[in-house]
């Protein structure tokens, strides 16, 4: 975990290690969510970048007998 400081303009710098690990680029948009007392930043990805990200996911869904 790394700490950042909020500037007088309410800006923060994402540490280089995290930017590189997540492949963030200048100008890229992030979604921001407040969850309890936390802030989460979620990078927006293009459709092309999303291709195949669910590969290997288990698609079997247990069904009730009356739903078969």
Biopython code that builds the backbone (N, CA, C, O; Angstrom):
import numpy as np
from Bio.PDB.StructureBuilder import StructureBuilder

atoms = [
    (1, "UNK", "N", (0.853, -1.166, 0.000)),
    (1, "UNK", "CA", (0.000, 0.000, 0.000)),
    (1, "UNK", "C", (0.904, 1.235, 0.000)),
    (1, "UNK", "O", (1.922, 1.278, 0.692)),
    (2, "UNK", "N", (0.516, 2.223, -0.778)),
    (2, "UNK", "CA", (1.278, 3.455, -0.854)),
    (2, "UNK", "C", (0.392, 4.626, -0.468)),
    (2, "UNK", "O", (-0.822, 4.590, -0.673)),
    (3, "UNK", "N", (0.993, 5.653, 0.083)),
    (3, "UNK", "CA", (0.246, 6.849, 0.467)),
    (3, "UNK", "C", (0.472, 7.941, -0.579)),
    (3, "UNK", "O", (1.559, 8.056, -1.145)),
    (4, "UNK", "N", (-0.558, 8.732, -0.825)),
    (4, "UNK", "CA", (-0.459, 9.895, -1.700)),
    (4, "UNK", "C", (-1.023, 11.096, -0.953)),
    (4, "UNK", "O", (-1.764, 10.949, 0.019)),
    (5, "UNK", "N", (-0.665, 12.273, -1.419)),
    (5, "UNK", "CA", (-1.140, 13.505, -0.783)),
    (5, "UNK", "C", (-2.107, 14.204, -1.727)),
    (5, "UNK", "O", (-1.887, 14.223, -2.938)),
    (6, "UNK", "N", (-3.171, 14.778, -1.185)),
    (6, "UNK", "CA", (-4.121, 15.556, -1.967)),
    (6, "UNK", "C", (-3.565, 16.978, -2.090)),
    (6, "UNK", "O", (-3.236, 17.614, -1.088)),
    (7, "UNK", "N", (-3.465, 17.466, -3.326)),
    (7, "UNK", "CA", (-2.952, 18.819, -3.558)),
    (7, "UNK", "C", (-4.016, 19.852, -3.182)),
    (7, "UNK", "O", (-5.171, 19.493, -2.955)),
    (8, "UNK", "N", (-3.638, 21.130, -3.115)),
    (8, "UNK", "CA", (-4.629, 22.177, -2.831)),
    (8, "UNK", "C", (-5.761, 22.219, -3.870)),
    (8, "UNK", "O", (-6.839, 22.746, -3.595)),
    (9, "UNK", "N", (-5.510, 21.659, -5.068)),
    (9, "UNK", "CA", (-6.553, 21.590, -6.100)),
    (9, "UNK", "C", (-7.286, 20.247, -6.071)),
    (9, "UNK", "O", (-8.001, 19.911, -7.015)),
    (10, "UNK", "N", (-7.112, 19.482, -4.997)),
    (10, "UNK", "CA", (-7.749, 18.170, -4.808)),
    (10, "UNK", "C", (-7.301, 17.154, -5.854)),
    (10, "UNK", "O", (-8.092, 16.309, -6.273)),
    (11, "UNK", "N", (-6.055, 17.226, -6.274)),
    (11, "UNK", "CA", (-5.496, 16.277, -7.224)),
    (11, "UNK", "C", (-4.572, 15.324, -6.487)),
    (11, "UNK", "O", (-3.977, 15.676, -5.468)),
    (12, "UNK", "N", (-4.457, 14.093, -7.025)),
    (12, "UNK", "CA", (-3.512, 13.116, -6.488)),
    (12, "UNK", "C", (-2.696, 12.550, -7.643)),
    (12, "UNK", "O", (-3.157, 12.526, -8.784)),
    (13, "UNK", "N", (-1.497, 12.099, -7.345)),
    (13, "UNK", "CA", (-0.642, 11.472, -8.343)),
    (13, "UNK", "C", (-0.670, 9.968, -8.076)),
    (13, "UNK", "O", (-0.407, 9.520, -6.960)),
    (14, "UNK", "N", (-0.994, 9.196, -9.115)),
    (14, "UNK", "CA", (-0.972, 7.741, -8.991)),
    (14, "UNK", "C", (0.492, 7.308, -9.091)),
    (14, "UNK", "O", (1.157, 7.632, -10.075)),
    (15, "UNK", "N", (1.000, 6.589, -8.101)),
    (15, "UNK", "CA", (2.410, 6.198, -8.113)),
    (15, "UNK", "C", (2.782, 5.419, -9.382)),
    (15, "UNK", "O", (1.981, 4.656, -9.922)),
    (16, "UNK", "N", (4.025, 5.635, -9.839)),
    (16, "UNK", "CA", (4.515, 5.031, -11.083)),
    (16, "UNK", "C", (4.366, 3.514, -11.087)),
    (16, "UNK", "O", (3.957, 2.938, -12.095)),
    (17, "UNK", "N", (4.690, 2.867, -9.984)),
    (17, "UNK", "CA", (4.590, 1.403, -9.914)),
    (17, "UNK", "C", (3.172, 0.941, -10.234)),
    (17, "UNK", "O", (2.990, -0.051, -10.940)),
    (18, "UNK", "N", (2.174, 1.644, -9.726)),
    (18, "UNK", "CA", (0.775, 1.275, -9.951)),
    (18, "UNK", "C", (0.364, 1.601, -11.382)),
    (18, "UNK", "O", (-0.309, 0.801, -12.031)),
    (19, "UNK", "N", (0.769, 2.778, -11.881)),
    (19, "UNK", "CA", (0.460, 3.148, -13.278)),
    (19, "UNK", "C", (0.985, 2.097, -14.241)),
    (19, "UNK", "O", (0.285, 1.680, -15.164)),
    (20, "UNK", "N", (2.221, 1.672, -14.019)),
    (20, "UNK", "CA", (2.829, 0.679, -14.912)),
    (20, "UNK", "C", (2.168, -0.684, -14.775)),
    (20, "UNK", "O", (1.923, -1.360, -15.774)),
    (21, "UNK", "N", (1.879, -1.090, -13.548)),
    (21, "UNK", "CA", (1.264, -2.404, -13.316)),
    (21, "UNK", "C", (-0.114, -2.503, -13.975)),
    (21, "UNK", "O", (-0.494, -3.565, -14.467)),
    (22, "UNK", "N", (-0.864, -1.389, -13.983)),
    (22, "UNK", "CA", (-2.214, -1.390, -14.548)),
    (22, "UNK", "C", (-2.256, -0.911, -15.993)),
    (22, "UNK", "O", (-3.316, -0.919, -16.617)),
    (23, "UNK", "N", (-1.118, -0.495, -16.525)),
    (23, "UNK", "CA", (-1.072, -0.023, -17.899)),
    (23, "UNK", "C", (-1.845, 1.266, -18.118)),
    (23, "UNK", "O", (-2.445, 1.453, -19.176)),
    (24, "UNK", "N", (-1.839, 2.160, -17.130)),
    (24, "UNK", "CA", (-2.570, 3.424, -17.252)),
    (24, "UNK", "C", (-1.811, 4.380, -18.165)),
    (24, "UNK", "O", (-0.580, 4.394, -18.185)),
    (25, "UNK", "N", (-2.563, 5.177, -18.919)),
    (25, "UNK", "CA", (-1.986, 6.115, -19.872)),
    (25, "UNK", "C", (-2.465, 7.534, -19.569)),
    (25, "UNK", "O", (-3.551, 7.712, -19.017)),
    (26, "UNK", "N", (-1.670, 8.546, -19.922)),
    (26, "UNK", "CA", (-2.129, 9.937, -19.736)),
    (26, "UNK", "C", (-3.419, 10.172, -20.513)),
    (26, "UNK", "O", (-3.547, 9.744, -21.660)),
    (27, "UNK", "N", (-4.358, 10.842, -19.894)),
    (27, "UNK", "CA", (-5.635, 11.141, -20.537)),
    (27, "UNK", "C", (-6.672, 10.038, -20.417)),
    (27, "UNK", "O", (-7.832, 10.241, -20.773)),
    (28, "UNK", "N", (-6.272, 8.870, -19.920)),
    (28, "UNK", "CA", (-7.219, 7.754, -19.762)),
    (28, "UNK", "C", (-8.252, 8.120, -18.702)),
    (28, "UNK", "O", (-7.935, 8.765, -17.703)),
    (29, "UNK", "N", (-9.479, 7.700, -18.937)),
    (29, "UNK", "CA", (-10.562, 7.990, -17.990)),
    (29, "UNK", "C", (-10.634, 6.902, -16.917)),
    (29, "UNK", "O", (-10.367, 5.730, -17.183)),
    (30, "UNK", "N", (-10.997, 7.310, -15.710)),
    (30, "UNK", "CA", (-11.191, 6.396, -14.589)),
    (30, "UNK", "C", (-12.585, 6.621, -14.024)),
    (30, "UNK", "O", (-13.055, 7.756, -13.940)),
    (31, "UNK", "N", (-13.236, 5.545, -13.642)),
    (31, "UNK", "CA", (-14.480, 5.643, -12.891)),
    (31, "UNK", "C", (-14.079, 5.732, -11.420)),
    (31, "UNK", "O", (-13.122, 5.084, -10.995)),
    (32, "UNK", "N", (-14.803, 6.527, -10.651)),
    (32, "UNK", "CA", (-14.499, 6.662, -9.225)),
    (32, "UNK", "C", (-15.735, 6.283, -8.420)),
    (32, "UNK", "O", (-16.849, 6.705, -8.731)),
    (33, "UNK", "N", (-15.522, 5.484, -7.387)),
    (33, "UNK", "CA", (-16.624, 5.016, -6.553)),
    (33, "UNK", "C", (-16.280, 5.254, -5.092)),
    (33, "UNK", "O", (-15.136, 5.090, -4.669)),
    (34, "UNK", "N", (-17.280, 5.641, -4.341)),
    (34, "UNK", "CA", (-17.156, 5.739, -2.891)),
    (34, "UNK", "C", (-17.797, 4.488, -2.310)),
    (34, "UNK", "O", (-18.971, 4.208, -2.555)),
    (35, "UNK", "N", (-17.018, 3.742, -1.541)),
    (35, "UNK", "CA", (-17.522, 2.522, -0.911)),
    (35, "UNK", "C", (-17.198, 2.632, 0.576)),
    (35, "UNK", "O", (-16.059, 2.434, 1.000)),
    (36, "UNK", "N", (-18.223, 2.951, 1.350)),
    (36, "UNK", "CA", (-17.999, 3.165, 2.784)),
    (36, "UNK", "C", (-17.062, 4.339, 2.974)),
    (36, "UNK", "O", (-17.361, 5.453, 2.545)),
    (37, "UNK", "N", (-15.919, 4.093, 3.622)),
    (37, "UNK", "CA", (-14.943, 5.162, 3.834)),
    (37, "UNK", "C", (-13.753, 5.034, 2.880)),
    (37, "UNK", "O", (-12.659, 5.513, 3.179)),
    (38, "UNK", "N", (-13.973, 4.376, 1.718)),
    (38, "UNK", "CA", (-12.920, 4.134, 0.730)),
    (38, "UNK", "C", (-13.250, 4.820, -0.580)),
    (38, "UNK", "O", (-14.412, 5.116, -0.858)),
    (39, "UNK", "N", (-12.239, 5.069, -1.378)),
    (39, "UNK", "CA", (-12.399, 5.542, -2.748)),
    (39, "UNK", "C", (-11.754, 4.496, -3.652)),
    (39, "UNK", "O", (-10.622, 4.079, -3.409)),
    (40, "UNK", "N", (-12.469, 4.068, -4.695)),
    (40, "UNK", "CA", (-11.908, 3.141, -5.666)),
    (40, "UNK", "C", (-11.884, 3.802, -7.029)),
    (40, "UNK", "O", (-12.858, 4.436, -7.435)),
    (41, "UNK", "N", (-10.770, 3.656, -7.739)),
    (41, "UNK", "CA", (-10.617, 4.154, -9.097)),
    (41, "UNK", "C", (-10.566, 2.950, -10.028)),
    (41, "UNK", "O", (-9.737, 2.057, -9.852)),
    (42, "UNK", "N", (-11.455, 2.929, -11.020)),
    (42, "UNK", "CA", (-11.530, 1.804, -11.955)),
    (42, "UNK", "C", (-11.235, 2.320, -13.356)),
    (42, "UNK", "O", (-11.975, 3.155, -13.876)),
    (43, "UNK", "N", (-10.152, 1.828, -13.977)),
    (43, "UNK", "CA", (-9.817, 2.292, -15.318)),
    (43, "UNK", "C", (-10.891, 1.882, -16.321)),
    (43, "UNK", "O", (-11.357, 0.743, -16.313)),
    (44, "UNK", "N", (-11.282, 2.823, -17.188)),
    (44, "UNK", "CA", (-12.180, 2.485, -18.289)),
    (44, "UNK", "C", (-11.337, 1.810, -19.356)),
    (44, "UNK", "O", (-10.221, 2.245, -19.639)),
    (45, "UNK", "N", (-11.865, 0.752, -19.946)),
    (45, "UNK", "CA", (-11.162, 0.012, -20.994)),
    (45, "UNK", "C", (-12.005, 0.032, -22.255)),
    (45, "UNK", "O", (-13.234, 0.048, -22.187)),
    (46, "UNK", "N", (-11.342, 0.029, -23.411)),
    (46, "UNK", "CA", (-12.063, -0.024, -24.683)),
    (46, "UNK", "C", (-12.580, -1.445, -24.908)),
    (46, "UNK", "O", (-12.116, -2.393, -24.274)),
    (47, "UNK", "N", (-13.532, -1.575, -25.804)),
    (47, "UNK", "CA", (-14.064, -2.901, -26.143)),
    (47, "UNK", "C", (-12.942, -3.810, -26.631)),
    (47, "UNK", "O", (-12.911, -4.993, -26.294)),
    (48, "UNK", "N", (-12.031, -3.269, -27.413)),
    (48, "UNK", "CA", (-10.919, -4.073, -27.936)),
    (48, "UNK", "C", (-10.056, -4.622, -26.801)),
    (48, "UNK", "O", (-9.603, -5.765, -26.866)),
    (49, "UNK", "N", (-9.826, -3.821, -25.766)),
    (49, "UNK", "CA", (-9.026, -4.266, -24.627)),
    (49, "UNK", "C", (-9.754, -5.324, -23.807)),
    (49, "UNK", "O", (-9.117, -6.139, -23.140)),
    (50, "UNK", "N", (-11.080, -5.318, -23.852)),
    (50, "UNK", "CA", (-11.875, -6.246, -23.052)),
    (50, "UNK", "C", (-11.974, -7.630, -23.686)),
    (50, "UNK", "O", (-12.354, -8.590, -23.015)),
    (51, "UNK", "N", (-11.637, -7.744, -24.968)),
    (51, "UNK", "CA", (-11.793, -9.017, -25.675)),
    (51, "UNK", "C", (-11.034, -10.130, -24.949)),
    (51, "UNK", "O", (-9.832, -10.019, -24.708)),
    (52, "UNK", "N", (-11.744, -11.194, -24.607)),
    (52, "UNK", "CA", (-11.147, -12.375, -23.997)),
    (52, "UNK", "C", (-10.918, -12.292, -22.499)),
    (52, "UNK", "O", (-10.363, -13.228, -21.922)),
    (53, "UNK", "N", (-11.324, -11.203, -21.841)),
    (53, "UNK", "CA", (-11.006, -11.090, -20.410)),
    (53, "UNK", "C", (-11.788, -12.071, -19.548)),
    (53, "UNK", "O", (-11.420, -12.294, -18.395)),
    (54, "UNK", "N", (-12.861, -12.667, -20.076)),
    (54, "UNK", "CA", (-13.631, -13.663, -19.320)),
    (54, "UNK", "C", (-13.265, -15.091, -19.705)),
    (54, "UNK", "O", (-13.925, -16.038, -19.278)),
    (55, "UNK", "N", (-12.229, -15.249, -20.499)),
    (55, "UNK", "CA", (-11.811, -16.573, -20.948)),
    (55, "UNK", "C", (-11.560, -17.480, -19.741)),
    (55, "UNK", "O", (-10.869, -17.104, -18.794)),
    (56, "UNK", "N", (-12.132, -18.672, -19.799)),
    (56, "UNK", "CA", (-11.951, -19.641, -18.728)),
    (56, "UNK", "C", (-12.956, -19.531, -17.594)),
    (56, "UNK", "O", (-12.900, -20.322, -16.653)),
    (57, "UNK", "N", (-13.878, -18.568, -17.656)),
    (57, "UNK", "CA", (-14.865, -18.416, -16.595)),
    (57, "UNK", "C", (-15.848, -19.597, -16.631)),
    (57, "UNK", "O", (-16.214, -20.066, -17.708)),
    (58, "UNK", "N", (-16.263, -20.064, -15.480)),
    (58, "UNK", "CA", (-17.224, -21.165, -15.376)),
    (58, "UNK", "C", (-18.611, -20.641, -15.732)),
    (58, "UNK", "O", (-19.142, -19.776, -15.035)),
    (59, "UNK", "N", (-19.200, -21.153, -16.803)),
    (59, "UNK", "CA", (-20.508, -20.683, -17.256)),
    (59, "UNK", "C", (-21.644, -21.596, -16.822)),
    (59, "UNK", "O", (-22.800, -21.362, -17.173)),
    (60, "UNK", "N", (-21.324, -22.630, -16.065)),
    (60, "UNK", "CA", (-22.364, -23.536, -15.575)),
    (60, "UNK", "C", (-23.125, -22.860, -14.436)),
    (60, "UNK", "O", (-22.533, -22.402, -13.458)),
    (61, "UNK", "N", (-24.443, -22.809, -14.584)),
    (61, "UNK", "CA", (-25.289, -22.192, -13.572)),
    (61, "UNK", "C", (-26.228, -23.249, -13.023)),
    (61, "UNK", "O", (-27.015, -23.813, -13.784)),
    (62, "UNK", "N", (-26.174, -23.541, -11.717)),
    (62, "UNK", "CA", (-27.103, -24.523, -11.164)),
    (62, "UNK", "C", (-28.536, -24.030, -11.315)),
    (62, "UNK", "O", (-28.834, -22.871, -11.024)),
    (63, "UNK", "N", (-29.417, -24.904, -11.769)),
    (63, "UNK", "CA", (-30.823, -24.542, -11.978)),
    (63, "UNK", "C", (-31.702, -25.359, -11.032)),
    (63, "UNK", "O", (-31.381, -26.494, -10.681)),
    (64, "UNK", "N", (-32.802, -24.758, -10.636)),
    (64, "UNK", "CA", (-33.786, -25.496, -9.860)),
    (64, "UNK", "C", (-34.524, -26.424, -10.824)),
    (64, "UNK", "O", (-34.605, -26.139, -12.019)),
    (65, "UNK", "N", (-35.065, -27.541, -10.308)),
    (65, "UNK", "CA", (-35.694, -28.541, -11.157)),
    (65, "UNK", "C", (-36.802, -27.977, -12.021)),
    (65, "UNK", "O", (-36.969, -28.415, -13.159)),
    (66, "UNK", "N", (-37.564, -27.019, -11.518)),
    (66, "UNK", "CA", (-38.673, -26.473, -12.310)),
    (66, "UNK", "C", (-38.194, -25.467, -13.363)),
    (66, "UNK", "O", (-39.023, -24.925, -14.094)),
    (67, "UNK", "N", (-36.910, -25.204, -13.465)),
    (67, "UNK", "CA", (-36.367, -24.242, -14.418)),
    (67, "UNK", "C", (-35.604, -24.920, -15.564)),
    (67, "UNK", "O", (-35.030, -24.235, -16.410)),
    (68, "UNK", "N", (-35.595, -26.215, -15.596)),
    (68, "UNK", "CA", (-34.838, -26.924, -16.634)),
    (68, "UNK", "C", (-35.517, -26.910, -17.936)),
    (68, "UNK", "O", (-35.002, -27.466, -18.906)),
]
sb = StructureBuilder()
sb.init_structure("model")
sb.init_model(0)
sb.init_chain("A")
sb.init_seg("    ")
for serial, (resi, resn, name, xyz) in enumerate(atoms, 1):
    if name == "N":
        sb.init_residue(resn, " ", resi, " ")
    sb.init_atom(name, np.array(xyz, "f"), 0.0, 1.0, " ", f" {name:<3s}", serial, name[0])
structure = sb.get_structure()
